[in-house]
Each structure stands twice: as structure tokens, then as C-alpha cells.
Amino acid sequence: MPLRKFVPRIAFAALLLLAAGAAARGQAPPGPLPPKPGSPVESAPPGQKDQQKDQKKRPRAQVRVRVTEITAPVTVQDKKAEPVLDLSEKDFRVFDNGAEQKIQHFDFGGEPLSIALVVETSLRIEALLPAVRQAGIVFTQTVMGQTGEAAVIGYDDTVNLLQPFTGDAEQVEQTIAHLKIGYSGTRLYDAISFGVTQLEKQPQNRRRVMLVVGEAVDQGSENKIGEALREAQLANVVIYTVGLSTTAAQLRAKPKEGGPPEIGPPGTFPLPPVPGQPQTPESESQRYGNIDLLSLAIWVVQRASNEVHSHALEVASTATGGEHVSTFKDRTIEKAIDKIGGELHTQYMLGYSPPGEEISGFHTIKVEVTRPGVKVRTRPGYYVAPPA
């Protein structure tokens, strides 16, 4: 072929390739252009760059929540352990860290309840689970009542929300009646922490109550009992516990009553320690006999620790103003739940606003009643974390 005819064809083909490339560039999605050789690479804006560094290096900061209202459930009993039902607001005085507070809210057993029922479903209590299932109707009738709502949480190796909050008593009964045995783990502390989280979502005009039915045994929890009780105190959650026992030794044992002689303020150790042994409420109880649950509860909350050993359920109740009921035979589970329901509906509720900026640390709560000869029980206090 003559050269002069071949060149125009080459030129024509080149033009076609250039047109196709331009069309492809026009259809491609927009994106960053590569830098020219030798030009500096543009860095992120200063603010964004610092934020990226913070996200990689800085640990998540703790958020300090302002305590807007503290509620104190108060149980008042006479010398025969019968509830005192005829007191009025003027009969009560409440103190926060020793300073008297103005009672801004007062109620007697009438506020609707939100109850998180936390039930152990591990293999360890398989023999007792039928009795727990049968207690469902007692729970709905005496604890929930007419205006209450409840959620059901089961725990073994895991923690499971078996029934979200509902006011349908029949639905709650069915959930309890169909509880299934799980594995051998007992993540008690995780279950309590999860229960507090669920209760925090409920309206503040409802009384937040947790009822734990299980052993005082924890295996495998990621949360510490002290941290969970701190959150419970700040969320105004009252914890009641029904202790299940499956060992012959515990069946033969008598319930412990009283405590060691008070030779100093709660949480203090006025006597010198045993050489080489740290002083804790647990070690002191082993040294002198019975355990001081109030001191142990304050100790655990202040230090956010797990040093409760076999007293986890009692400590949880003491730290939040509830009550622990031991069961030594499975037929008493219903009676224990009925007893707790009776107390919940004969309690006085006192509410007050902490003054100004709360001082970090543990705040003691003390309630006095003007009527002589009565026994008063309430929560020991609450813990405010220091600023992060």
C-alpha cells in the first residue's frame, strides 16, 4: 500500500482513540486527582487531624451525670415487725451526708412499679427451677399488682432478655412458666448490671425495682458488682434478692442474725489488722464472727470491687435499700416473693434534690422518724464519681 494512503488511516485511528478516552473520562465518577510529580501531598485540616489522633490514642472519657433527684425507699416496722402504715410526710426527716434535706416528693406505696425479674437458669438450680416456674403467679399478683409492669431476664453462661417490659400479667406468667435450663455458668453480676440498664430506660415517675432469684455465686461476669451497684444507686433502683440454696450444708444452717458489735463507724476498722493481712469487711467478719453487711456494701461500692464472696445477694440488697430473703427449701420461694411484694406496697418513698454540685465520693443517706419504738430501713447512700 502506498505510504501516503496509510498515514491518513493511522491519523484517523488515533483520533478515534482520543475521542473514546475523552468519553470514558467524562463517564467516570469524580474522584481525587493524583498530585503532580514533585508537588507536596495536601494534609487533613488541623481540627480533623487532631480528632483522628484523639480517636486512636485517647481513651473514652467518663461522663459524669448530674444527680437530679434521689429517692429513698423507707420501710417502717413496729416491735412485732409489722408495717407501720399511718405516718405522714411531717413524721420524716432525711439527711444527705449529715445535712437535712427538704422532702420534695412523698408517697406511700401508691406509685406504679417497674420490676426487672432476674432469674438464674443455670444447670446448678435445675432441681429448683420447677418451684421458680410455679412462683410466677405469686410474682404477678403480689409484686406487680394492678399497675405494675415487669421484664424477665435469665442468666447462666449468658444474660438474656426473655420478656421486655409489659403490663400484661399473663404474658409475664407464661414467660416464667416456660423458663428453660441453660448451661453451668452463673453471670450474676452481668445480669444485675443488665437489669439496671433496662430499668434506667423506664420513666422516672415509676419506682424502679429489681428482684433477683438465684444463688449468691458468680462465674464469668465481665462487670464488677461494685460498679453495678453504683449505677443502681444513681438510677434509684432498689434490689430485692431471693437466695436459692442447693447444698445440704446450707439447708442445715441457721440464718445469720445481727452483726458484729459496732465499735466504730461503718466502713472503718478501729482495731489493728492481723500482721501481713489487709483489712476488709470480709476479713474482719472472719476474724470476729458475723459479717457487717452495711460496711461491706459501702466498701464494695466505694471501691467498685468484687470482694463479696458468698454475700453478693445480701450486699446488693443492703446497698440499695431492699431486702434479702434466704430460702432453705424450694417450697419457700413463693413465700419469699410474697413477703417482698407485701413490703413493696407498704413502703414510704421520699424524694429530694441533692444540694448544688455534689461532692464526689460516697454520700450517706439517713432517715429519721419522729415516732418512737419503730425500726427504719432505707438505702445507705449513693456514690458520685469524681470528674474524669
Residue pairs with C-beta under 8 A, 6 or more apart in sequence:
35 41
35 42
43 49
44 52
61 388
62 385
62 388
63 388
64 385
64 387
64 388
65 234
66 358
67 234
67 354
67 358
67 382
67 384
68 353
69 104
69 105
69 204
69 236
69 351
69 352
69 353
70 96
70 236
70 351
70 352
70 353
70 354
70 365
70 382
71 105
71 207
71 236
71 349
71 350
71 351
72 94
72 321
72 349
72 350
72 351
72 352
72 365
72 367
72 378
72 379
73 207
73 238
73 321
73 322
73 347
73 348
73 349
73 378
73 379
74 92
74 347
74 348
74 349
74 350
74 367
74 376
74 377
74 378
75 83
75 323
75 343
75 346
75 347
75 348
75 376
75 377
75 378
76 83
76 84
76 87
76 348
76 369
76 374
76 375
76 376
77 83
77 84
77 374
77 375
77 377
78 84
78 373
78 374
78 375
79 373
79 375
81 375
83 342
83 343
83 346
84 371
84 374
85 108
85 346
87 108
87 348
87 369
87 371
89 103
89 106
90 370
91 369
91 370
91 371
92 103
92 106
92 348
92 350
92 367
92 368
92 369
92 370
93 100
93 367
93 368
93 369
93 370
94 100
94 101
94 103
94 350
94 352
94 365
94 366
94 367
94 368
95 101
95 364
95 365
95 366
95 367
95 368
96 352
96 354
96 355
96 363
96 364
96 365
97 359
97 363
97 364
98 364
98 366
99 355
101 352
101 353
101 354
101 355
102 352
103 350
103 351
103 352
104 351
104 352
104 353
105 349
105 350
105 351
105 352
106 348
106 349
106 350
106 351
107 348
107 349
108 346
108 347
108 348
108 349
109 344
109 345
109 346
109 347
109 348
111 205
111 206
111 207
111 349
112 147
112 148
112 149
112 205
112 206
112 207
113 143
113 144
113 145
113 147
113 148
113 149
113 206
113 207
113 209
113 344
114 148
114 149
114 150
114 165
114 199
114 202
114 203
114 206
114 207
114 208
114 209
115 143
115 144
115 148
115 149
115 150
115 151
115 209
115 210
115 211
116 150
116 151
116 153
116 195
116 198
116 199
116 209
116 210
116 211
117 139
117 150
117 151
117 152
117 153
117 172
117 176
117 211
117 213
118 153
118 155
118 191
118 192
118 195
118 210
118 211
118 212
118 213
118 214
119 132
119 152
119 153
119 154
119 155
119 176
119 179
119 212
119 213
119 214
120 154
120 155
120 156
120 186
120 188
120 191
120 213
120 214
120 215
120 244
121 129
121 154
121 155
121 156
121 179
121 180
121 181
121 182
122 155
122 156
122 157
122 181
122 182
122 183
122 184
122 185
122 186
123 156
123 181
123 182
123 183
123 184
124 184
124 186
124 215
124 217
124 246
125 132
125 214
125 215
125 244
125 246
126 181
127 246
127 330
128 244
128 246
128 330
128 333
129 179
129 181
130 330
131 330
131 331
131 333
131 334
132 176
132 179
132 213
132 244
132 333
133 176
133 177
133 178
133 179
134 334
135 176
135 213
135 333
135 334
135 337
136 172
136 173
136 174
136 175
136 176
136 177
137 173
138 334
138 337
138 338
138 341
139 150
139 172
139 173
139 176
139 211
139 337
139 341
140 150
140 169
140 172
140 173
141 169
141 341
142 337
142 338
142 340
142 341
142 342
143 150
143 209
143 211
143 337
143 340
143 341
143 344
144 150
144 167
144 169
144 172
145 341
145 345
147 167
148 167
149 165
149 166
149 167
149 202
149 206
150 163
150 165
150 166
150 172
151 161
151 163
151 164
151 165
151 166
151 198
152 161
152 162
152 163
152 172
152 175
152 176
153 159
153 160
153 161
153 162
153 191
153 194
153 195
153 198
154 160
154 162
154 179
154 182
155 186
155 187
155 188
155 190
155 191
155 214
156 182
156 183
156 184
156 185
156 186
156 187
157 182
157 183
157 184
157 185
157 187
157 220
158 182
158 185
158 187
159 187
159 190
159 191
159 194
161 194
161 198
162 175
162 179
163 171
163 172
163 175
165 198
165 202
166 172
185 219
185 220
186 214
186 215
186 217
186 218
186 219
186 220
187 218
187 219
187 220
187 221
188 212
188 214
188 215
188 216
188 217
188 218
188 221
188 225
188 312
189 218
189 221
189 223
189 224
189 225
189 228
189 306
189 312
190 220
190 221
190 222
190 223
191 212
191 214
192 210
192 212
192 223
192 225
192 228
192 229
192 232
192 239
192 316
193 223
193 227
193 228
193 231
195 210
195 212
195 237
196 210
196 228
196 231
196 232
196 235
196 237
197 231
199 208
199 209
199 210
199 235
199 237
200 208
200 231
200 235
200 237
202 208
204 236
207 238
207 344
207 349
208 235
208 236
208 237
208 238
209 237
209 238
209 239
209 240
209 322
209 344
210 232
210 237
210 238
210 239
210 240
210 322
211 239
211 240
211 241
211 242
211 337
211 340
212 239
212 240
212 241
212 242
212 313
212 316
213 241
213 242
213 244
213 333
213 337
214 242
214 243
214 244
214 313
215 243
215 244
215 245
215 246
216 243
216 310
216 311
216 312
216 313
216 314
217 310
217 312
218 225
218 306
218 312
224 304
224 305
224 306
225 300
225 305
225 306
225 308
225 312
225 315
225 316
226 300
226 301
226 302
226 303
226 304
226 305
226 306
227 304
229 239
229 297
229 300
229 301
229 315
229 316
229 319
229 320
230 301
230 304
230 382
230 383
230 385
231 237
232 239
232 316
232 319
232 320
233 301
233 319
233 320
233 379
233 381
233 382
233 383
234 382
234 383
234 384
237 320
238 320
238 321
238 322
238 379
239 316
239 317
239 319
239 320
239 322
240 317
240 322
240 323
240 324
240 325
240 340
240 344
241 313
241 314
241 316
241 317
241 322
241 323
241 324
241 325
242 324
242 325
242 327
242 333
242 336
242 337
242 340
243 313
243 314
243 324
243 325
243 326
243 327
244 327
244 333
245 251
245 326
245 327
245 328
250 328
251 328
251 329
253 328
255 326
256 290
256 291
258 290
259 290
259 291
259 292
259 293
259 294
260 284
260 285
260 288
260 289
260 290
260 291
260 292
262 292
263 270
263 271
264 270
266 292
266 294
266 295
266 298
266 380
267 281
267 295
267 298
267 299
267 302
268 295
269 279
269 284
273 279
273 283
274 283
274 287
277 283
280 299
280 307
281 291
281 292
281 295
281 296
281 299
281 307
282 291
282 296
282 307
282 308
282 309
282 311
284 292
285 291
285 292
285 296
291 311
293 311
293 314
293 315
293 318
294 318
294 380
296 308
296 311
296 315
296 318
297 315
297 318
297 319
297 380
298 319
298 362
298 380
298 381
299 305
299 307
300 306
300 307
300 308
300 315
300 319
301 319
301 362
301 383
302 361
302 362
302 383
308 315
313 324
314 324
316 322
316 324
317 323
317 324
318 324
318 380
319 379
319 380
320 379
321 377
321 378
321 379
321 380
323 340
323 343
323 377
325 336
325 339
325 340
326 336
327 333
327 336
350 367
354 363
358 384
359 384
360 384
360 385
360 386
360 387
361 383
361 384
361 386
362 381
362 382
362 383
362 384
363 381
363 382
363 383
363 384
364 380
364 381
365 378
365 379
365 380
365 381
365 382
366 378
367 376
367 378
368 376
369 376
